[in-house]
Amino acid sequence: MLKLIIGNKAYSSWSLRGWLAVKQSGLPFEEITVPMFGEEWNKAQEGDEFAPSGGKVPVLWDDKTVIWDSLAIIEWLADKTDRARYWPEEEAARGMARSMAAEMHSSYANLRRDLSMNVRKQFPQAELKDETRAEVIRILELWAEARARHGSGGPYLFGSFGAVDIMFAPVVTRFVTYSVPVPRFAAAYMETILGHPWMREWIDAAQEEPWVIEQYEQAAQ
């Protein structure tokens, strides 16, 4: 059985991506949550299971093989199961999907800083910094382009639920948490993501977590 090590469901965006990737595989897995930045976290970082990732989550163990980093986990599971579970079959759509997933993986530093993930909170709408607003606009433009070009087969970015939706799922929660105004098409997509049974499962579980990290409990100034 696969073993997935994650951080707090309330706060860990990368853990959400890794968890959704494993759920999408359809394979059974053991889930281990290590609360971030506490004594248990510090102890886990010293152990062998965390060592390959440099002490970061998520970490996926497949027997004796270890895969860390959410995008790597997606690719490992796509190879292990069926790539069509994760990526569009049509070439042009697949190329765009890969580019969007990679951009989400490597970019948006201002959004990550100013709109940290907290699925248990919703703050009033506030003025975004210019650089953060530019990244929000870029994401909305990508969503619009994906939906217009390749989304006719269903309500997700490329029709059916896949790797790109997994990568952008935490962004959806951030837009909700910080009451970011979005156009109608984006609101519909966000409702689709939040209505997915795995997202409901994750968010419901986050409500039951006893851990609180104060730095994520306040809106960025």
N, C-alpha and C positions, 0 to 999 in steps of 0.2 A: 504493500500500500504506500502511496505517496504521503509525505509528511510536509506540511506547510507551516512555517514559523512566521507569525505576523505580530505587529504592534497593536496598540489600542484601536478599536473600530471607530471610536469617536473622532480620532485625529489623524490616523495614518493613511494618507492618500495612496502611497505606494503599496501598502498592504492590501488596500481595497482592490487595486489593479491585479495584484498577484492572486488574490482570493477569487476574483471573478474569472481570471484565466483558468484556474483549476476547476472551478464549477463548470465552465464552458467545455472542458475536456470530457465531462461525463464520467471520469474515473473516480473511484473512492479515494478519500484522503483523510489523514489525521490532521486536525487543526490545533496548533499550539499558539496561544496568545501570551506574549511577554509584555507586560505594561512598561511603556517607555519611560526612561530617565529616572527610574526608581532603583531600589537596591536589587530587585530581581533582574532588572535590565542590565545593570552593571555586572552582576554575576554571570548572566547569560553571555554577555559579550566576551567574557574570558574563556568560555567553553569552546569545544571543538566544533559544535554545530553552527555557531555563529562565525567562526574564524574565517572561512573562505570569503564571506561577504564583507569583511572588514568591520563587522559589528552592526550591519544595517539589515533592515527587513524590507521585503519578504525574502525568505530563504526556502527553497524547495529542495527536499531530499527525495530522490527516486532510487530506492535501495542505497547503493554506495555512491551514486552520482549526485552532486550538489549543483544546483542552478540558483543563482541570485540575480537580482535586477528583474523588474516586472516584464520588460520587453523580452529579455532572454527567456523568461519562464513561458511567455506566450509562444515563442518560437519553438522551444523544446516540446511543449505539449502539442503544438500544431504538427510537428514531425512525428510525434508518438501516436497521435490519433488520426485526425483528418484535417488537412490544411484548410479545407472549405468551412470548417467550423469557425475559423478565425479570419480568413482573408477572402475577398471576392474572387470568384473564378474568372471573371472577364478581365483581360489584361490591363486595359486602361483604368478600370476601377481599382484593380489590385495595386497598380503603381501609385495612384493617388492615395489609397488607404495606407500604404507603407510610408509614404512621405508625411502624411498627417500624423501617424503614430510616432514616427521618428522625431518630428518637430515638437510634438507634445512632450516627448521624452527628454529633449535636450534644451528646450526654450522656456520662455515665460517666467523668468526669474522674479520679475516685479510682482506678477500675480501670485506666485508662490509665497513671496514675502508679505504682501499686504493682505491677501485673502487666504490665510491659512485654513486648512480644513477643520471643521467642527460640525458634525452632523447633528449635534444636540442643540445648536444655537441658531437664532435668526436675529441679526442686528438690523436696525433701521437703515434705510438707504443713506449713503454718505457720498460726498464728492470724492471721486477717485483721483489719484495722482495721474498726471498726463501720460507717463510711461506705462502705468498700469492700465489706464483706459485704452491706450493704443493696443495692448496685448489682448484685452477683451474684444475689441473690434476685430482684430485679426482672427481670433477664434470663431467669432460669429460669421465672419466672411468665409472661413473654411467650412463651417457647418452648412452654410447656405449653398456653397458650390458643390459640396458632396451630395446634398439632398437633390439639388437641381439636376446634376449630371447622372447620378447613379442610385438615387434613393427611391426609384419608382416601385421597387419590389416589396416595400414594407416601410414601417415608421422609423427605422433606424437610419444612421447616416448613409449606409450603403445598402439599404433595404432591410437586411436581416442583421440581427445582433452579432457583433464580431469584435475583432481586436481593437478597431478604432473606437468603438463605443466603450470598451473596457478602459482604454487609455484616457478618454475624456469624461468618464463617469464621475471622478472626483471634482472635476471642474463644474459639472452640473450642481453638485452639492455646494460648492463654494458660491456659485451665483445665487443660490437660494439663501445660504447663510448670511450673505452680505447684501441681500435684496438688490442685486444688480439688475437694472432694467434691460429687458431683451425684447426683440421683435416677436411677433406672433408665431412665426414658424419655429423660432428657437424655444419659445415657451412650450409649444406642442412637443418638440423633441425632448425637452427636459421632463415633461410630464411622463412621456414614454419611458425614459430611463428610470425615473423615480418609481414608476409603477411596475417595473420588472420585479418578479418575485424574489430574485436574489438580492436586489437592492433593498427591498422592503425587509428581507431577513437581516441584512447587514445593519441597517439603520435601527431596526427594532432591538437588535442585540446591543448596539451602542448605548441605547438608553439604559440598559441594565448594568453597564460597567460601573464599578465603584470608583474608578481612578479619575482624578481631575488634574490637568496640567494648566496652571494659571496663565501661562503665556499665550495659550490658545483660547482663553475664555474672554478676551477683550478684543474689541474691534481695533484694527490698526489705526494709528493717528496720522 
